[in-house]
Amino acid sequence: MKLILIDDDCLVVGALKMILESQPDFEIAATAEDGSAALMLYREHLPDVLLMDIRMKEMSGLEAAEQILKEFPEAKILLLTTFSDDEYIIKALRTGAKGYLLKQDYQNIAPAIRAVYSGQNVFGSEIISKLPDLLQKAPSFDYAAHDISERELDIIRLIAEGLSNKEIASRLFLSEGTVRNYLSSILDKLELRDRTQVAVFYLQQR
């Protein structure tokens, strides 16, 4: 699996590189210390996963992620930060990033990269602990007016919590195929592109 690492702290880059290169399935294709290099490096190496800091001096990881995803909509970007700020969580999802992880969760970085590579959305343990507070408020958006059923709304909530189709199926006692059908219906009714946009939409409308 080909990776790119971007962080404005050279010590962090060095530590991450050492940790990840110890994994037999990871190859570090390139590193950089600013978000402005992200798009150029992405074009050059077309990595499987881009691991990038959020707060950097010249260009933030959020800005860089937005640029990359405009050109490469299928890019798999995992954002790293030392801050579990609610606004950052929402912005990270809004850009289309596949994950948001605290640097302190270093032991979870390799599993998170593999999860993002397999198509899952990933949040660190401290981020997950915040999601119930973000999600528990009743949504102000009139889902019924858009023909969203209660079951579809249940699925929307679980997508926003970061659950995979398999996990949602288990939680709601449905088959994965049924969950996929519900998701297709949700995307059509709300005119959204993918499950990440569903999560962002729900959080914005809560």
N, C-alpha and C positions, 0 to 999 in steps of 0.2 A: 504494500500500500504506500503510495507516494504522498508525502506531506510537505507543506511549507509552514514555517514558524515565523511569526512576526510579533516582536515586542520591543519597546524602546529601552528596555533594561537588558544590557548585554549579559548580565549575570543570569537573568531569568532564561534568556535564549540558550545560554550554555547549559544550564541545569536541565531544561526541557529536552534539549538535543541529546544529552547524555542519557536521560531516563528513557526517551523514546527509541533511541538507537539500540538500547539493550533488548528491545522487543524484536523477535525474528521476522515479524511480518511488516515492520515499518522501515521506510527509507526516507531520510530527510533530503528532499531535493534542493531546498534553498532556505535561507534565513534572511531576515531584514529587521531593521530597527525603526521603521516608520511606515505608517499606512500608505504613504504616497508611492511606495515601491510595490505595494500589494498587487495592483492590477497588472503591472509590467511582468512581475514574476509569475502571476497566474497564467497570463497569456503564454509565457515561455515554457512553463513546466506542466500546465494542466493537471494540477495535483488531484488526488482522490479526496483529500480533506485539507482545508486551510485552517490552521490554528492561529488565532490573532488576538492580541490585547485590544481592549476597548479604548483606554485612555492613553493617547500618545501625543507628542508635542505638535508635530506638523499637520498630521491628518489622523483623526480618530479611527479606530477600528470599525465603528458604525458607518462612518462616511466611506471608508474603503470598501466595506461589505456591500454597501448600496451600489457603488460603482461597478463592482465585480458582478453582482447579480443582475444588473441591467444588461451586461454583455453576455454573461453566462448564467442564465436563470436556474440551471440545474446544479450550480456550485454548492458544495457542502462546506459550510463555514461554521466553525466552533469558536465562539468568542470567550476569551478569558478576561477576568478582572479581579481586583481585590475588593470590589464594592458589590453588595447585594441590594442595590438601590432599586425600588419599584419602577422608577422611570426608565432605568437602563434595561430592566427586564422587558418592559413593553416595547421600547425602541428596538431592542435586539430582535424580538419576534417580528416587529413591523418591517424590518429590513429584509426578512426572509432567512435570517441565520437559522441554522438547525440546532444550535445549542448555546448554552450560556452557563459557564462553569467558573467557580471561584478558584483562583490559583492555589489557595490553601488546600483544596481538594486534590493535591497532586497525585495521590494514590488512585484517584478515579479518572485521571486524564486519559490513560491508555484505553480503558474500557469505554469511556465516552466517545473517543475517536472511532472505535470499532462500531459502536452503536450508531453514530452519525453516518458512517460509511454504509451501514446496512439499511439506512433510510429512516431511522428513528430520530425524534426530537429529544434532546437531552438537557436536563437541568441538574446542577449540583444539589447535594443534600440540603444545603442551607437555602437555596433558591426554592426547592420543592416545599420547604416548610412555610414559605411565604405565599405559595399559590392558593391555599385555601382562603386566606384573607382577601386575596385579589379576586377570587371567584365566588365567594359566598354571597355577595350582594345580588339581589334580584336584578336581572337585566332590565334596562329601561326600554330597550328596543322591542317593538311589537312583533315577535316572531310568528304569532298566530296569523297576523295579517299577511305574512309571506308564506302561509301554508306550511309552516314548520310544526310538525307534530311534537307531542311531549317526548316520545321516544327519540326523535331526531334532536330535540333540545338536550336530552340526556347525553347523547353521543357528542354533541357540540361541547358540552361542559367537560367531558372526559378527554376529548381531543385537546382542549385548552389546558388540561392538567398534564399533558404530555404523554398520555397513554397511546400505545400502538393499537392497531386493529385487533390483534390477537388478545391484548389485555382488555380492550373494551368488550370484545366478544365474551370473554370469561366473566367479566364483571356483570354484564347484562344477560348472561345465559343465552347468547345468540351465536350463530356460526360466523366465521370470518367473512364468508361470502355475503351474508346478510348485512354485516357492518359496512362492507365495501359498497353495497347497493344503497344503503342509507347515506353514506358519505357522498356518493355521486349525486343523489337527490338533493342533499344539502348544498353542495357546490352549485348546482343548477339553479336552485331557488334563490340563493343569496348572491348569485353571479360572482362567485369566488373561484380562484384558480386551483388552490391546493389546501391541504390540511393546516399548513402553517398560517395561511390567510384566515382560515376558520378560527384558529386560536386567537389571532390578533383581533379579528372582528368581535369575537365574544368579549375579550378583555376591554376593548374600546367602548362597547355598548353596555357594560355592566352598570 
